[in-house]
């Protein structure tokens, strides 16, 4: 990921899509994914969202 993000063209493309690209260590990425999962689980539970 860090290598890909070193490309200015890719960073611009991602930025144009509203993505805030950030590199870092694999354990930081894993932590970010865990945090996203926890957030989405809470949203689903709080809204009683059901898959049809």
PDBQT receptor file of N, H, CA, C and O in Angstrom, charges set to zero:
ATOM      1  N   UNK A   1       0.818  -1.178   0.000  1.00  0.00    +0.000 N 
ATOM      2  CA  UNK A   1       0.000   0.000   0.000  1.00  0.00    +0.000 C 
ATOM      3  C   UNK A   1       0.869   1.253   0.000  1.00  0.00    +0.000 C 
ATOM      4  O   UNK A   1       0.605   2.197  -0.744  1.00  0.00    +0.000 OA
ATOM      5  N   UNK A   2       1.891   1.260   0.823  1.00  0.00    +0.000 N 
ATOM      6  H   UNK A   2       2.106   0.493   1.428  1.00  0.00    +0.000 HD
ATOM      7  CA  UNK A   2       2.761   2.439   0.887  1.00  0.00    +0.000 C 
ATOM      8  C   UNK A   2       3.410   2.715  -0.455  1.00  0.00    +0.000 C 
ATOM      9  O   UNK A   2       3.560   3.871  -0.853  1.00  0.00    +0.000 OA
ATOM     10  N   UNK A   3       3.800   1.642  -1.163  1.00  0.00    +0.000 N 
ATOM     11  H   UNK A   3       3.678   0.704  -0.840  1.00  0.00    +0.000 HD
ATOM     12  CA  UNK A   3       4.430   1.809  -2.474  1.00  0.00    +0.000 C 
ATOM     13  C   UNK A   3       3.444   2.416  -3.454  1.00  0.00    +0.000 C 
ATOM     14  O   UNK A   3       3.793   3.332  -4.198  1.00  0.00    +0.000 OA
ATOM     15  N   UNK A   4       2.216   1.918  -3.463  1.00  0.00    +0.000 N 
ATOM     16  H   UNK A   4       1.932   1.174  -2.858  1.00  0.00    +0.000 HD
ATOM     17  CA  UNK A   4       1.192   2.447  -4.365  1.00  0.00    +0.000 C 
ATOM     18  C   UNK A   4       0.905   3.911  -4.048  1.00  0.00    +0.000 C 
ATOM     19  O   UNK A   4       0.738   4.722  -4.959  1.00  0.00    +0.000 OA
ATOM     20  N   UNK A   5       0.847   4.254  -2.763  1.00  0.00    +0.000 N 
ATOM     21  H   UNK A   5       0.982   3.595  -2.023  1.00  0.00    +0.000 HD
ATOM     22  CA  UNK A   5       0.529   5.620  -2.379  1.00  0.00    +0.000 C 
ATOM     23  C   UNK A   5       1.675   6.597  -2.654  1.00  0.00    +0.000 C 
ATOM     24  O   UNK A   5       1.492   7.812  -2.572  1.00  0.00    +0.000 OA
ATOM     25  N   UNK A   6       2.839   6.071  -2.976  1.00  0.00    +0.000 N 
ATOM     26  H   UNK A   6       2.988   5.084  -3.042  1.00  0.00    +0.000 HD
ATOM     27  CA  UNK A   6       3.954   6.936  -3.339  1.00  0.00    +0.000 C 
ATOM     28  C   UNK A   6       3.736   7.542  -4.723  1.00  0.00    +0.000 C 
ATOM     29  O   UNK A   6       4.405   8.508  -5.089  1.00  0.00    +0.000 OA
ATOM     30  N   UNK A   7       2.799   6.977  -5.497  1.00  0.00    +0.000 N 
ATOM     31  H   UNK A   7       2.255   6.192  -5.200  1.00  0.00    +0.000 HD
ATOM     32  CA  UNK A   7       2.502   7.463  -6.842  1.00  0.00    +0.000 C 
ATOM     33  C   UNK A   7       1.573   8.677  -6.761  1.00  0.00    +0.000 C 
ATOM     34  O   UNK A   7       0.442   8.566  -6.286  1.00  0.00    +0.000 OA
ATOM     35  N   UNK A   8       2.050   9.826  -7.224  1.00  0.00    +0.000 N 
ATOM     36  H   UNK A   8       2.968   9.915  -7.609  1.00  0.00    +0.000 HD
ATOM     37  CA  UNK A   8       1.276  11.070  -7.145  1.00  0.00    +0.000 C 
ATOM     38  C   UNK A   8      -0.027  10.971  -7.938  1.00  0.00    +0.000 C 
ATOM     39  O   UNK A   8      -1.048  11.517  -7.520  1.00  0.00    +0.000 OA
ATOM     40  N   UNK A   9       0.001  10.288  -9.063  1.00  0.00    +0.000 N 
ATOM     41  H   UNK A   9       0.831   9.844  -9.402  1.00  0.00    +0.000 HD
ATOM     42  CA  UNK A   9      -1.197  10.141  -9.879  1.00  0.00    +0.000 C 
ATOM     43  C   UNK A   9      -2.280   9.364  -9.149  1.00  0.00    +0.000 C 
ATOM     44  O   UNK A   9      -3.454   9.733  -9.196  1.00  0.00    +0.000 OA
ATOM     45  N   UNK A  10      -1.892   8.303  -8.484  1.00  0.00    +0.000 N 
ATOM     46  H   UNK A  10      -0.939   8.004  -8.447  1.00  0.00    +0.000 HD
ATOM     47  CA  UNK A  10      -2.859   7.509  -7.720  1.00  0.00    +0.000 C 
ATOM     48  C   UNK A  10      -3.419   8.324  -6.560  1.00  0.00    +0.000 C 
ATOM     49  O   UNK A  10      -4.625   8.301  -6.311  1.00  0.00    +0.000 OA
ATOM     50  N   UNK A  11      -2.563   9.036  -5.858  1.00  0.00    +0.000 N 
ATOM     51  H   UNK A  11      -1.584   9.055  -6.060  1.00  0.00    +0.000 HD
ATOM     52  CA  UNK A  11      -3.041   9.871  -4.750  1.00  0.00    +0.000 C 
ATOM     53  C   UNK A  11      -4.040  10.906  -5.239  1.00  0.00    +0.000 C 
ATOM     54  O   UNK A  11      -5.038  11.171  -4.569  1.00  0.00    +0.000 OA
ATOM     55  N   UNK A  12      -3.774  11.504  -6.423  1.00  0.00    +0.000 N 
ATOM     56  H   UNK A  12      -2.963  11.288  -6.967  1.00  0.00    +0.000 HD
ATOM     57  CA  UNK A  12      -4.696  12.499  -6.976  1.00  0.00    +0.000 C 
ATOM     58  C   UNK A  12      -6.023  11.850  -7.347  1.00  0.00    +0.000 C 
ATOM     59  O   UNK A  12      -7.085  12.395  -7.049  1.00  0.00    +0.000 OA
ATOM     60  N   UNK A  13      -5.969  10.698  -7.991  1.00  0.00    +0.000 N 
ATOM     61  H   UNK A  13      -5.105  10.255  -8.233  1.00  0.00    +0.000 HD
ATOM     62  CA  UNK A  13      -7.194   9.989  -8.377  1.00  0.00    +0.000 C 
ATOM     63  C   UNK A  13      -8.028   9.661  -7.147  1.00  0.00    +0.000 C 
ATOM     64  O   UNK A  13      -9.237   9.891  -7.133  1.00  0.00    +0.000 OA
ATOM     65  N   UNK A  14      -7.392   9.132  -6.127  1.00  0.00    +0.000 N 
ATOM     66  H   UNK A  14      -6.410   8.946  -6.139  1.00  0.00    +0.000 HD
ATOM     67  CA  UNK A  14      -8.112   8.808  -4.890  1.00  0.00    +0.000 C 
ATOM     68  C   UNK A  14      -8.673  10.072  -4.250  1.00  0.00    +0.000 C 
ATOM     69  O   UNK A  14      -9.810  10.081  -3.780  1.00  0.00    +0.000 OA
ATOM     70  N   UNK A  15      -7.887  11.125  -4.233  1.00  0.00    +0.000 N 
ATOM     71  H   UNK A  15      -6.963  11.118  -4.615  1.00  0.00    +0.000 HD
ATOM     72  CA  UNK A  15      -8.347  12.387  -3.664  1.00  0.00    +0.000 C 
ATOM     73  C   UNK A  15      -9.544  12.944  -4.420  1.00  0.00    +0.000 C 
ATOM     74  O   UNK A  15     -10.468  13.483  -3.812  1.00  0.00    +0.000 OA
ATOM     75  N   UNK A  16      -9.532  12.816  -5.742  1.00  0.00    +0.000 N 
ATOM     76  H   UNK A  16      -8.781  12.378  -6.236  1.00  0.00    +0.000 HD
ATOM     77  CA  UNK A  16     -10.655  13.277  -6.564  1.00  0.00    +0.000 C 
ATOM     78  C   UNK A  16     -11.932  12.492  -6.255  1.00  0.00    +0.000 C 
ATOM     79  O   UNK A  16     -13.036  12.999  -6.456  1.00  0.00    +0.000 OA
ATOM     80  N   UNK A  17     -11.785  11.270  -5.774  1.00  0.00    +0.000 N 
ATOM     81  H   UNK A  17     -10.888  10.858  -5.611  1.00  0.00    +0.000 HD
ATOM     82  CA  UNK A  17     -12.947  10.435  -5.421  1.00  0.00    +0.000 C 
ATOM     83  C   UNK A  17     -13.371  10.662  -3.967  1.00  0.00    +0.000 C 
ATOM     84  O   UNK A  17     -14.316  10.033  -3.489  1.00  0.00    +0.000 OA
ATOM     85  N   UNK A  18     -12.678  11.554  -3.269  1.00  0.00    +0.000 N 
ATOM     86  H   UNK A  18     -11.911  12.065  -3.656  1.00  0.00    +0.000 HD
ATOM     87  CA  UNK A  18     -13.029  11.833  -1.889  1.00  0.00    +0.000 C 
ATOM     88  C   UNK A  18     -12.385  10.894  -0.890  1.00  0.00    +0.000 C 
ATOM     89  O   UNK A  18     -12.774  10.850   0.277  1.00  0.00    +0.000 OA
ATOM     90  N   UNK A  19     -11.398  10.143  -1.353  1.00  0.00    +0.000 N 
ATOM     91  H   UNK A  19     -11.082  10.178  -2.301  1.00  0.00    +0.000 HD
ATOM     92  CA  UNK A  19     -10.697   9.203  -0.479  1.00  0.00    +0.000 C 
ATOM     93  C   UNK A  19      -9.466   9.897   0.071  1.00  0.00    +0.000 C 
ATOM     94  O   UNK A  19      -8.731  10.556  -0.665  1.00  0.00    +0.000 OA
ATOM     95  N   UNK A  20      -9.244   9.748   1.366  1.00  0.00    +0.000 N 
ATOM     96  H   UNK A  20      -9.841   9.213   1.964  1.00  0.00    +0.000 HD
ATOM     97  CA  UNK A  20      -8.072  10.326   2.002  1.00  0.00    +0.000 C 
ATOM     98  C   UNK A  20      -7.035   9.221   2.165  1.00  0.00    +0.000 C 
ATOM     99  O   UNK A  20      -7.025   8.525   3.180  1.00  0.00    +0.000 OA
ATOM    100  N   UNK A  21      -6.158   9.055   1.169  1.00  0.00    +0.000 N 
ATOM    101  H   UNK A  21      -6.166   9.620   0.344  1.00  0.00    +0.000 HD
ATOM    102  CA  UNK A  21      -5.202   7.954   1.234  1.00  0.00    +0.000 C 
ATOM    103  C   UNK A  21      -4.187   8.145   2.349  1.00  0.00    +0.000 C 
ATOM    104  O   UNK A  21      -3.653   9.238   2.542  1.00  0.00    +0.000 OA
ATOM    105  N   UNK A  22      -3.928   7.069   3.079  1.00  0.00    +0.000 N 
ATOM    106  H   UNK A  22      -4.362   6.182   2.922  1.00  0.00    +0.000 HD
ATOM    107  CA  UNK A  22      -2.940   7.113   4.151  1.00  0.00    +0.000 C 
ATOM    108  C   UNK A  22      -2.199   5.784   4.175  1.00  0.00    +0.000 C 
ATOM    109  O   UNK A  22      -2.809   4.718   4.103  1.00  0.00    +0.000 OA
ATOM    110  N   UNK A  23      -0.926   5.858   4.273  1.00  0.00    +0.000 N 
ATOM    111  H   UNK A  23      -0.430   6.725   4.332  1.00  0.00    +0.000 HD
ATOM    112  CA  UNK A  23      -0.113   4.657   4.375  1.00  0.00    +0.000 C 
ATOM    113  C   UNK A  23       0.146   4.338   5.829  1.00  0.00    +0.000 C 
ATOM    114  O   UNK A  23      -0.436   4.942   6.730  1.00  0.00    +0.000 OA
ATOM    115  N   UNK A  24       1.011   3.395   6.039  1.00  0.00    +0.000 N 
ATOM    116  H   UNK A  24       1.483   2.904   5.307  1.00  0.00    +0.000 HD
ATOM    117  CA  UNK A  24       1.377   3.043   7.400  1.00  0.00    +0.000 C 
ATOM    118  C   UNK A  24       1.678   1.569   7.514  1.00  0.00    +0.000 C 
ATOM    119  O   UNK A  24       1.755   0.845   6.522  1.00  0.00    +0.000 OA
ATOM    120  N   UNK A  25       1.845   1.151   8.735  1.00  0.00    +0.000 N 
ATOM    121  H   UNK A  25       1.783   1.740   9.541  1.00  0.00    +0.000 HD
ATOM    122  CA  UNK A  25       2.191  -0.240   9.014  1.00  0.00    +0.000 C 
ATOM    123  C   UNK A  25       0.968  -1.136   8.878  1.00  0.00    +0.000 C 
ATOM    124  O   UNK A  25      -0.157  -0.682   9.088  1.00  0.00    +0.000 OA
ATOM    125  N   UNK A  26       1.174  -2.398   8.530  1.00  0.00    +0.000 N 
ATOM    126  H   UNK A  26       2.088  -2.766   8.359  1.00  0.00    +0.000 HD
ATOM    127  CA  UNK A  26       0.055  -3.333   8.393  1.00  0.00    +0.000 C 
ATOM    128  C   UNK A  26      -0.798  -3.439   9.653  1.00  0.00    +0.000 C 
ATOM    129  O   UNK A  26      -2.014  -3.599   9.554  1.00  0.00    +0.000 OA
ATOM    130  N   UNK A  27      -0.193  -3.354  10.825  1.00  0.00    +0.000 N 
ATOM    131  H   UNK A  27       0.796  -3.224  10.906  1.00  0.00    +0.000 HD
ATOM    132  CA  UNK A  27      -0.988  -3.455  12.052  1.00  0.00    +0.000 C 
ATOM    133  C   UNK A  27      -1.907  -2.248  12.228  1.00  0.00    +0.000 C 
ATOM    134  O   UNK A  27      -2.974  -2.371  12.831  1.00  0.00    +0.000 OA
ATOM    135  N   UNK A  28      -1.510  -1.088  11.712  1.00  0.00    +0.000 N 
ATOM    136  H   UNK A  28      -0.643  -0.989  11.223  1.00  0.00    +0.000 HD
ATOM    137  CA  UNK A  28      -2.380   0.098  11.764  1.00  0.00    +0.000 C 
ATOM    138  C   UNK A  28      -3.572  -0.095  10.830  1.00  0.00    +0.000 C 
ATOM    139  O   UNK A  28      -4.689   0.301  11.162  1.00  0.00    +0.000 OA
ATOM    140  N   UNK A  29      -3.344  -0.695   9.674  1.00  0.00    +0.000 N 
ATOM    141  H   UNK A  29      -2.437  -1.017   9.404  1.00  0.00    +0.000 HD
ATOM    142  CA  UNK A  29      -4.440  -0.966   8.740  1.00  0.00    +0.000 C 
ATOM    143  C   UNK A  29      -5.418  -1.958   9.364  1.00  0.00    +0.000 C 
ATOM    144  O   UNK A  29      -6.633  -1.782   9.271  1.00  0.00    +0.000 OA
ATOM    145  N   UNK A  30      -4.887  -2.994   9.995  1.00  0.00    +0.000 N 
ATOM    146  H   UNK A  30      -3.900  -3.137  10.070  1.00  0.00    +0.000 HD
ATOM    147  CA  UNK A  30      -5.744  -3.986  10.658  1.00  0.00    +0.000 C 
ATOM    148  C   UNK A  30      -6.577  -3.330  11.751  1.00  0.00    +0.000 C 
ATOM    149  O   UNK A  30      -7.756  -3.649  11.905  1.00  0.00    +0.000 OA
ATOM    150  N   UNK A  31      -5.977  -2.415  12.513  1.00  0.00    +0.000 N 
ATOM    151  H   UNK A  31      -5.020  -2.156  12.388  1.00  0.00    +0.000 HD
ATOM    152  CA  UNK A  31      -6.707  -1.706  13.563  1.00  0.00    +0.000 C 
ATOM    153  C   UNK A  31      -7.809  -0.841  12.954  1.00  0.00    +0.000 C 
ATOM    154  O   UNK A  31      -8.919  -0.795  13.485  1.00  0.00    +0.000 OA
ATOM    155  N   UNK A  32      -7.518  -0.161  11.855  1.00  0.00    +0.000 N 
ATOM    156  H   UNK A  32      -6.616  -0.198  11.425  1.00  0.00    +0.000 HD
ATOM    157  CA  UNK A  32      -8.518   0.680  11.193  1.00  0.00    +0.000 C 
ATOM    158  C   UNK A  32      -9.696  -0.163  10.712  1.00  0.00    +0.000 C 
ATOM    159  O   UNK A  32     -10.846   0.263  10.820  1.00  0.00    +0.000 OA
ATOM    160  N   UNK A  33      -9.421  -1.352  10.184  1.00  0.00    +0.000 N 
ATOM    161  H   UNK A  33      -8.487  -1.698  10.096  1.00  0.00    +0.000 HD
ATOM    162  CA  UNK A  33     -10.485  -2.245   9.731  1.00  0.00    +0.000 C 
ATOM    163  C   UNK A  33     -11.335  -2.696  10.918  1.00  0.00    +0.000 C 
ATOM    164  O   UNK A  33     -12.563  -2.708  10.834  1.00  0.00    +0.000 OA
ATOM    165  N   UNK A  34     -10.687  -3.065  12.018  1.00  0.00    +0.000 N 
ATOM    166  H   UNK A  34      -9.689  -3.056  12.086  1.00  0.00    +0.000 HD
ATOM    167  CA  UNK A  34     -11.440  -3.473  13.214  1.00  0.00    +0.000 C 
ATOM    168  C   UNK A  34     -12.339  -2.333  13.706  1.00  0.00    +0.000 C 
ATOM    169  O   UNK A  34     -13.483  -2.568  14.093  1.00  0.00    +0.000 OA
ATOM    170  N   UNK A  35     -11.824  -1.113  13.691  1.00  0.00    +0.000 N 
ATOM    171  H   UNK A  35     -10.894  -0.923  13.377  1.00  0.00    +0.000 HD
ATOM    172  CA  UNK A  35     -12.612   0.040  14.123  1.00  0.00    +0.000 C 
ATOM    173  C   UNK A  35     -13.799   0.274  13.194  1.00  0.00    +0.000 C 
ATOM    174  O   UNK A  35     -14.898   0.584  13.654  1.00  0.00    +0.000 OA
ATOM    175  N   UNK A  36     -13.581   0.124  11.885  1.00  0.00    +0.000 N 
ATOM    176  H   UNK A  36     -12.688  -0.128  11.512  1.00  0.00    +0.000 HD
ATOM    177  CA  UNK A  36     -14.672   0.288  10.921  1.00  0.00    +0.000 C 
ATOM    178  C   UNK A  36     -15.756  -0.768  11.133  1.00  0.00    +0.000 C 
ATOM    179  O   UNK A  36     -16.947  -0.462  11.081  1.00  0.00    +0.000 OA
ATOM    180  N   UNK A  37     -15.342  -1.996  11.370  1.00  0.00    +0.000 N 
ATOM    181  H   UNK A  37     -14.374  -2.244  11.412  1.00  0.00    +0.000 HD
ATOM    182  CA  UNK A  37     -16.307  -3.079  11.600  1.00  0.00    +0.000 C 
ATOM    183  C   UNK A  37     -17.128  -2.775  12.850  1.00  0.00    +0.000 C 
ATOM    184  O   UNK A  37     -18.349  -2.930  12.840  1.00  0.00    +0.000 OA
ATOM    185  N   UNK A  38     -16.476  -2.350  13.913  1.00  0.00    +0.000 N 
ATOM    186  H   UNK A  38     -15.484  -2.224  13.921  1.00  0.00    +0.000 HD
ATOM    187  CA  UNK A  38     -17.190  -2.030  15.153  1.00  0.00    +0.000 C 
ATOM    188  C   UNK A  38     -18.179  -0.891  14.922  1.00  0.00    +0.000 C 
ATOM    189  O   UNK A  38     -19.308  -0.945  15.411  1.00  0.00    +0.000 OA
ATOM    190  N   UNK A  39     -17.774   0.130  14.190  1.00  0.00    +0.000 N 
ATOM    191  H   UNK A  39     -16.858   0.174  13.793  1.00  0.00    +0.000 HD
ATOM    192  CA  UNK A  39     -18.651   1.257  13.901  1.00  0.00    +0.000 C 
ATOM    193  C   UNK A  39     -19.879   0.798  13.119  1.00  0.00    +0.000 C 
ATOM    194  O   UNK A  39     -21.007   1.155  13.458  1.00  0.00    +0.000 OA
ATOM    195  N   UNK A  40     -19.657   0.012  12.082  1.00  0.00    +0.000 N 
ATOM    196  H   UNK A  40     -18.740  -0.279  11.806  1.00  0.00    +0.000 HD
ATOM    197  CA  UNK A  40     -20.778  -0.428  11.252  1.00  0.00    +0.000 C 
ATOM    198  C   UNK A  40     -21.691  -1.397  12.002  1.00  0.00    +0.000 C 
ATOM    199  O   UNK A  40     -22.905  -1.380  11.798  1.00  0.00    +0.000 OA
ATOM    200  N   UNK A  41     -21.135  -2.226  12.852  1.00  0.00    +0.000 N 
ATOM    201  H   UNK A  41     -20.149  -2.240  13.018  1.00  0.00    +0.000 HD
ATOM    202  CA  UNK A  41     -21.984  -3.102  13.673  1.00  0.00    +0.000 C 
ATOM    203  C   UNK A  41     -22.900  -2.275  14.573  1.00  0.00    +0.000 C 
ATOM    204  O   UNK A  41     -24.077  -2.597  14.739  1.00  0.00    +0.000 OA
ATOM    205  N   UNK A  42     -22.347  -1.205  15.151  1.00  0.00    +0.000 N 
ATOM    206  H   UNK A  42     -21.391  -0.944  15.015  1.00  0.00    +0.000 HD
ATOM    207  CA  UNK A  42     -23.150  -0.343  16.027  1.00  0.00    +0.000 C 
ATOM    208  C   UNK A  42     -24.257   0.346  15.234  1.00  0.00    +0.000 C 
ATOM    209  O   UNK A  42     -25.399   0.414  15.688  1.00  0.00    +0.000 OA
ATOM    210  N   UNK A  43     -23.924   0.850  14.064  1.00  0.00    +0.000 N 
ATOM    211  H   UNK A  43     -22.996   0.795  13.695  1.00  0.00    +0.000 HD
ATOM    212  CA  UNK A  43     -24.933   1.511  13.230  1.00  0.00    +0.000 C 
ATOM    213  C   UNK A  43     -26.049   0.530  12.878  1.00  0.00    +0.000 C 
ATOM    214  O   UNK A  43     -27.229   0.870  12.971  1.00  0.00    +0.000 OA
ATOM    215  N   UNK A  44     -25.680  -0.683  12.476  1.00  0.00    +0.000 N 
ATOM    216  H   UNK A  44     -24.722  -0.960  12.401  1.00  0.00    +0.000 HD
ATOM    217  CA  UNK A  44     -26.674  -1.700  12.120  1.00  0.00    +0.000 C 
ATOM    218  C   UNK A  44     -27.551  -2.031  13.318  1.00  0.00    +0.000 C 
ATOM    219  O   UNK A  44     -28.772  -2.121  13.189  1.00  0.00    +0.000 OA
ATOM    220  N   UNK A  45     -26.937  -2.212  14.481  1.00  0.00    +0.000 N 
ATOM    221  H   UNK A  45     -25.945  -2.139  14.586  1.00  0.00    +0.000 HD
ATOM    222  CA  UNK A  45     -27.704  -2.545  15.677  1.00  0.00    +0.000 C 
ATOM    223  C   UNK A  45     -28.612  -1.394  16.103  1.00  0.00    +0.000 C 
ATOM    224  O   UNK A  45     -29.777  -1.612  16.438  1.00  0.00    +0.000 OA
ATOM    225  N   UNK A  46     -28.089  -0.183  16.090  1.00  0.00    +0.000 N 
ATOM    226  H   UNK A  46     -27.144  -0.006  15.818  1.00  0.00    +0.000 HD
ATOM    227  CA  UNK A  46     -28.858   0.987  16.530  1.00  0.00    +0.000 C 
ATOM    228  C   UNK A  46     -30.047   1.290  15.622  1.00  0.00    +0.000 C 
ATOM    229  O   UNK A  46     -31.079   1.784  16.078  1.00  0.00    +0.000 OA
ATOM    230  N   UNK A  47     -29.892   0.990  14.339  1.00  0.00    +0.000 N 
ATOM    231  H   UNK A  47     -29.054   0.589  13.969  1.00  0.00    +0.000 HD
ATOM    232  CA  UNK A  47     -30.960   1.299  13.371  1.00  0.00    +0.000 C 
ATOM    233  C   UNK A  47     -31.838   0.097  13.080  1.00  0.00    +0.000 C 
ATOM    234  O   UNK A  47     -32.807   0.201  12.328  1.00  0.00    +0.000 OA
ATOM    235  N   UNK A  48     -31.503  -1.056  13.679  1.00  0.00    +0.000 N 
ATOM    236  H   UNK A  48     -30.716  -1.140  14.291  1.00  0.00    +0.000 HD
ATOM    237  CA  UNK A  48     -32.246  -2.295  13.449  1.00  0.00    +0.000 C 
ATOM    238  C   UNK A  48     -32.305  -2.635  11.964  1.00  0.00    +0.000 C 
ATOM    239  O   UNK A  48     -33.317  -3.133  11.470  1.00  0.00    +0.000 OA
ATOM    240  N   UNK A  49     -31.220  -2.361  11.267  1.00  0.00    +0.000 N 
ATOM    241  H   UNK A  49     -30.398  -1.957  11.669  1.00  0.00    +0.000 HD
ATOM    242  CA  UNK A  49     -31.129  -2.609   9.838  1.00  0.00    +0.000 C 
ATOM    243  C   UNK A  49     -31.233  -4.103   9.568  1.00  0.00    +0.000 C 
ATOM    244  O   UNK A  49     -30.579  -4.902  10.239  1.00  0.00    +0.000 OA
ATOM    245  N   UNK A  50     -32.040  -4.483   8.603  1.00  0.00    +0.000 N 
ATOM    246  H   UNK A  50     -32.571  -3.834   8.058  1.00  0.00    +0.000 HD
ATOM    247  CA  UNK A  50     -32.218  -5.884   8.214  1.00  0.00    +0.000 C 
ATOM    248  C   UNK A  50     -31.919  -6.037   6.735  1.00  0.00    +0.000 C 
ATOM    249  O   UNK A  50     -32.266  -5.173   5.929  1.00  0.00    +0.000 OA
ATOM    250  N   UNK A  51     -31.287  -7.116   6.390  1.00  0.00    +0.000 N 
ATOM    251  H   UNK A  51     -31.004  -7.817   7.044  1.00  0.00    +0.000 HD
ATOM    252  CA  UNK A  51     -31.025  -7.429   4.990  1.00  0.00    +0.000 C 
ATOM    253  C   UNK A  51     -32.224  -8.185   4.450  1.00  0.00    +0.000 C 
ATOM    254  O   UNK A  51     -32.665  -9.172   5.038  1.00  0.00    +0.000 OA
ATOM    255  N   UNK A  52     -32.740  -7.724   3.345  1.00  0.00    +0.000 N 
ATOM    256  H   UNK A  52     -32.382  -6.922   2.867  1.00  0.00    +0.000 HD
ATOM    257  CA  UNK A  52     -33.911  -8.385   2.741  1.00  0.00    +0.000 C 
ATOM    258  C   UNK A  52     -33.514  -9.189   1.540  1.00  0.00    +0.000 C 
ATOM    259  O   UNK A  52     -34.365  -9.812   0.906  1.00  0.00    +0.000 OA
TER     260      UNK A  52
